Amino acid sequence: MTSTRRAFRDRVCGATDAMPALTMPARIMAAHNPLSARLVEEAGFDGVWASGFEISAALGLPDISLVSMAEHLEVVRAMAARTRLPVVADIDTGFGNAVNVLHAVRSYEAAGAAAVVIEDKVFPKVTSLVEGGRQDLLRIAEFQGKIEAARHARNDPDFLIIARTEALIAGAGPDAALERGRAYAAAGADLLLVHSKSPTPDEIEGFIAAWDGGIPIVIVPTAYPQMTMARTVASGRVGLVIYGNHAIRAAVAAMQQSFARIMADGDTLGVEGRIAPVGEIFRLQGMDQVARDEAAFLR
């Protein structure tokens, strides 16, 4: 695990003014359970985003801090056990204040995560991209305390603490986002995630151009998919790109289409050629290893 974390840190933390710009930022895909994490690995991504939004959705709950730390942590632990990729845990506001963050960081590091992302909204939070959602920001000094607590709690120096500012989401503007980002970098964050719901990349590209905080930037181009990898690389300051909710959206669309076809047809003939064969599920479950284990050990 230490070697995985170190390699991930080296990959994503090389995009500052003091270091050469990355040729290609690391790319991580959202997942909501160990099976989707395995699919992320097989697709060739650099890591898994243990998405708070996706895990909430998989539980049939809105992303408004209803999922407990114990529930979220168990999914992260299971993901880390089933993939060789670094797992970046989206822990929202850290499940409380700075004292809660101390416990959370120790727990997620012990569970095998490679990083945590903590956002500067008030607990309980409301998911970022929903129209009209309450987006109250924490005081800067209080959030700096959370970052300092996270740094204090980690045992492995390669375990990344990623600060996330929601200033653009809250409508506070780019100057406020820059002020917060600089403060979080000064408090010891390893990277800064800046989130935006603008439908074009202009807001994010403007922030990146103005960024002088000395740590790499993380972006989540969900609302602005025109932010191509070429544009991201050209910025020279982005260390990590997160595809934040595409796994659950793809899964929901595929299930809706298959279920509707079965109901319309009255049988499953029309979907059999469009869905994964049972043997593919067996492969992902590791049934071949079960057969080898039975042959070796069952008497």
C-alpha positions as MATLAB code, in Angstrom:
seq = 'MTSTRRAFRDRVCGATDAMPALTMPARIMAAHNPLSARLVEEAGFDGVWASGFEISAALGLPDISLVSMAEHLEVVRAMAARTRLPVVADIDTGFGNAVNVLHAVRSYEAAGAAAVVIEDKVFPKVTSLVEGGRQDLLRIAEFQGKIEAARHARNDPDFLIIARTEALIAGAGPDAALERGRAYAAAGADLLLVHSKSPTPDEIEGFIAAWDGGIPIVIVPTAYPQMTMARTVASGRVGLVIYGNHAIRAAVAAMQQSFARIMADGDTLGVEGRIAPVGEIFRLQGMDQVARDEAAFLR';
ca = [
       0.000    0.000    0.000;
       2.817    2.427    0.817;
       4.341    1.959   -2.635;
       0.958    2.539   -4.286;
       0.441    5.730   -2.327;
       3.953    6.957   -3.083;
       3.563    6.327   -6.808;
       0.201    8.121   -6.787;
       1.640   11.080   -4.860;
       4.530   11.342   -7.303;
       2.100   11.246  -10.211;
      -0.338   13.911   -9.048;
       1.941   16.289   -7.143;
       4.260   17.214   -9.991;
       2.204   20.054  -11.454;
       3.318   23.138   -9.536;
       5.384   26.118  -10.575;
       8.313   24.641   -8.655;
       8.138   21.323  -10.528;
       7.870   20.331  -14.183;
       4.311   20.351  -15.504;
       2.785   16.917  -15.948;
       2.578   15.572  -19.476;
      -0.679   13.859  -18.536;
      -2.602   14.432  -15.288;
      -3.764   11.340  -13.454;
      -7.351   10.382  -14.299;
      -9.638    8.691  -11.803;
     -13.169    7.401  -12.292;
     -16.002    7.332   -9.801;
     -17.182    4.056   -8.321;
     -19.883    3.125   -5.831;
     -18.978   -0.454   -4.904;
     -16.088   -2.929   -5.308;
     -17.453   -4.287   -8.598;
     -17.478   -0.849  -10.220;
     -14.001   -0.223   -8.774;
     -12.758   -3.363  -10.569;
     -14.260   -2.104  -13.810;
     -12.467    1.220  -13.307;
      -9.175   -0.666  -12.985;
      -9.818   -2.817  -16.052;
     -10.638    0.289  -18.112;
      -7.141    1.626  -17.435;
      -7.777    4.575  -15.142;
      -5.115    5.741  -12.693;
      -7.292    5.487   -9.610;
     -10.771    5.099   -8.139;
     -12.916    7.959   -6.846;
     -14.971    6.615   -3.927;
     -17.716    9.089   -4.677;
     -19.985   10.282   -1.903;
     -22.627   11.089   -4.500;
     -22.455    7.625   -6.084;
     -22.408    5.732   -2.800;
     -25.409    7.748   -1.599;
     -27.229    7.045   -4.862;
     -26.411    3.329   -4.680;
     -28.053    3.301   -1.248;
     -31.087    5.113   -2.672;
     -30.379    8.233   -0.630;
     -29.839   11.891   -1.525;
     -26.298   13.214   -1.164;
     -26.985   15.420    1.861;
     -24.743   13.874    4.563;
     -27.204   11.052    5.291;
     -24.658    8.278    4.666;
     -22.707    7.693    7.862;
     -18.948    7.476    8.061;
     -19.230    3.789    8.982;
     -21.296    3.050    5.855;
     -19.011    5.032    3.542;
     -15.845    3.662    5.134;
     -16.988    0.064    4.666;
     -17.429    0.656    0.920;
     -13.970    2.242    0.689;
     -12.389   -0.639    2.598;
     -14.037   -3.152    0.274;
     -12.936   -1.189   -2.815;
      -9.336   -1.052   -1.616;
      -9.396   -4.813   -1.043;
     -10.642   -5.553   -4.571;
      -8.491   -3.253   -6.705;
      -4.788   -2.503   -6.998;
      -5.524    1.117   -7.874;
      -5.233    3.966   -5.369;
      -8.623    4.811   -3.893;
      -9.401    8.480   -3.293;
     -12.125    8.785   -0.663;
     -14.637   11.599   -1.012;
     -15.425   12.262    2.644;
     -17.462   15.437    2.093;
     -17.010   17.757    5.091;
     -15.110   15.170    7.125;
     -18.171   13.973    9.064;
     -18.099   16.904   11.465;
     -15.522   19.310   12.846;
     -11.724   19.063   13.046;
     -11.891   16.479   15.846;
     -14.089   14.275   13.643;
     -11.554   14.738   10.838;
      -8.795   13.334   13.067;
     -10.771   10.121   13.460;
     -11.842    9.998    9.815;
      -8.324   10.327    8.408;
      -6.938    7.629   10.702;
      -9.808    5.337    9.734;
      -9.587    5.862    5.959;
      -5.812    5.485    5.952;
      -6.130    2.227    7.897;
      -8.828    1.062    5.461;
      -6.385    1.303    2.559;
      -7.342    4.589    0.916;
      -4.591    6.602   -0.789;
      -6.160   10.017   -0.196;
      -9.128   11.867    1.231;
     -10.899   14.903   -0.163;
     -12.451   17.277    2.369;
     -14.689   20.160    1.273;
     -15.210   23.563    2.858;
     -18.983   23.476    3.190;
     -20.944   23.448    6.423;
     -22.089   20.066    7.761;
     -24.591   18.729    6.787;
     -23.829   19.498    3.141;
     -26.004   19.466    0.038;
     -24.685   17.935   -3.177;
     -22.940   20.520   -5.320;
     -24.627   20.417   -8.721;
     -28.302   20.331   -7.718;
     -30.265   23.433   -8.717;
     -31.080   25.705   -5.786;
     -29.167   23.620   -3.253;
     -27.966   25.159   -0.005;
     -24.216   25.778   -0.401;
     -23.059   27.351    2.870;
     -19.304   27.717    3.269;
     -17.314   27.141    6.444;
     -15.163   29.954    7.828;
     -11.679   29.850    6.292;
      -9.899   29.557    9.636;
     -12.108   26.683   10.730;
     -11.448   24.784    7.521;
      -7.721   25.384    7.882;
      -8.043   23.647   11.243;
      -9.583   20.637    9.489;
      -6.662   20.448    7.073;
      -4.148   20.743    9.898;
      -5.999   18.022   11.812;
      -5.916   15.763    8.751;
      -2.168   16.239    8.346;
      -1.619   15.554   12.034;
      -3.701   12.361   11.924;
      -2.052   10.621    8.981;
       0.732    8.140    9.651;
       1.912    7.724    6.075;
       3.329   10.962    4.610;
       2.315    9.717    1.151;
      -1.359    9.671    2.164;
      -2.749   12.732    0.384;
      -4.884   15.437    1.970;
      -6.876   17.149   -0.777;
      -8.720   20.336    0.143;
     -11.834   21.120   -1.878;
     -13.216   24.619   -2.182;
     -16.853   25.097   -3.096;
     -16.547   28.878   -3.426;
     -17.450   28.817   -7.134;
     -20.328   26.419   -6.484;
     -21.640   28.783   -3.786;
     -21.434   31.780   -6.139;
     -18.768   33.524   -4.065;
     -16.674   34.201   -7.177;
     -13.111   33.583   -8.343;
     -11.436   35.980   -5.902;
     -12.995   34.175   -2.944;
     -12.016   30.830   -4.450;
      -8.412   32.000   -4.817;
      -8.352   33.365   -1.268;
      -9.632   30.099    0.118;
      -7.314   28.018   -2.035;
      -4.251   29.961   -0.899;
      -5.305   29.609    2.748;
      -5.771   25.857    2.387;
      -2.404   25.470    0.688;
      -0.836   27.451    3.547;
      -2.497   25.082    6.031;
      -0.730   22.141    4.386;
      -3.115   20.662    1.810;
      -1.307   18.548   -0.784;
      -3.675   19.459   -3.631;
      -6.579   21.839   -4.158;
      -9.819   20.644   -5.749;
     -11.750   23.562   -7.198;
     -15.315   22.712   -8.176;
     -17.556   24.528  -10.640;
     -21.042   24.059  -12.052;
     -20.458   26.430  -14.947;
     -21.527   24.747  -18.219;
     -18.288   25.804  -19.933;
     -14.638   25.455  -18.861;
     -14.069   29.228  -18.825;
     -14.498   29.673  -15.063;
     -12.133   26.823  -14.225;
      -9.554   27.853  -16.820;
      -9.621   31.379  -15.416;
      -9.002   30.042  -11.923;
      -6.148   27.822  -13.114;
      -4.495   30.749  -14.925;
      -4.666   32.880  -11.768;
      -3.604   30.131   -9.340;
      -0.439   30.970   -7.426;
      -0.859   28.738   -4.377;
       2.034   26.402   -5.127;
       0.135   23.087   -5.008;
      -1.439   21.184   -7.916;
      -5.088   21.607   -8.859;
      -7.756   18.910   -9.078;
     -10.711   19.380  -11.421;
     -14.035   17.556  -11.820;
     -15.267   18.357  -15.352;
     -18.756   16.949  -14.881;
     -20.681   20.131  -15.668;
     -18.215   21.313  -18.334;
     -17.301   18.249  -20.445;
     -15.739   20.502  -23.099;
     -12.672   20.604  -20.819;
     -10.745   18.148  -22.949;
      -7.524   16.500  -21.871;
      -5.645   18.697  -24.344;
      -6.967   21.833  -22.625;
      -6.214   20.357  -19.217;
      -2.626   19.477  -20.129;
      -2.110   22.923  -21.652;
      -2.852   24.531  -18.267;
       0.263   22.893  -16.802;
      -1.110   22.968  -13.249;
      -3.670   20.176  -13.037;
      -2.404   17.056  -11.290;
      -5.652   15.103  -11.124;
      -8.879   14.868  -13.110;
     -11.892   13.217  -11.464;
     -14.796   11.847  -13.495;
     -17.175   12.265  -10.639;
     -20.488   10.507  -11.298;
     -20.304    8.709  -14.617;
     -20.358    5.160  -13.241;
     -23.717    5.443  -11.497;
     -25.213    7.385  -14.420;
     -24.049    4.741  -16.908;
     -25.352    1.931  -14.711;
     -28.749    3.579  -14.220;
     -29.174    4.240  -17.943;
     -28.285    0.645  -18.843;
     -30.648   -0.813  -16.238;
     -33.506    1.479  -17.234;
     -33.167    0.468  -20.886;
     -32.942   -3.255  -20.136;
     -35.807   -3.276  -17.641;
     -38.053   -1.296  -19.996;
     -37.304   -3.682  -22.869;
     -38.109   -6.749  -20.739;
     -41.417   -5.223  -19.628;
     -42.334   -4.230  -23.170;
     -41.416   -7.605  -24.694;
     -42.668   -9.808  -21.886;
     -39.451  -11.846  -21.966;
     -35.663  -11.428  -21.882;
     -34.873  -12.426  -25.461;
     -34.437   -8.833  -26.586;
     -31.831   -7.945  -23.989;
     -29.662  -11.062  -23.889;
     -27.316   -9.787  -26.584;
     -27.011   -6.375  -24.931;
     -26.098   -7.292  -21.369;
     -23.043   -8.981  -19.893;
     -23.148  -12.779  -19.973;
     -23.243  -14.566  -16.646;
     -19.721  -15.820  -17.310;
     -18.428  -12.238  -17.301;
     -19.910  -11.702  -13.850;
     -18.281  -14.940  -12.695;
     -14.943  -13.610  -14.013;
     -15.296  -10.336  -12.151;
     -16.270  -12.196   -8.988;
     -13.132  -14.329   -9.201;
     -14.863  -17.677   -9.617;
     -11.831  -19.046  -11.455;
      -9.809  -18.572   -8.269;
     -12.544  -20.295   -6.279;
     -12.221  -23.331   -8.566;
      -8.435  -23.401   -8.096;
      -8.817  -23.067   -4.327;
     -11.329  -25.900   -4.205;
      -9.049  -28.137   -6.234;
      -6.114  -27.356   -3.967;
      -7.726  -27.469   -0.545;
     -11.049  -29.280   -0.454;
     -10.648  -32.874    0.671;
];
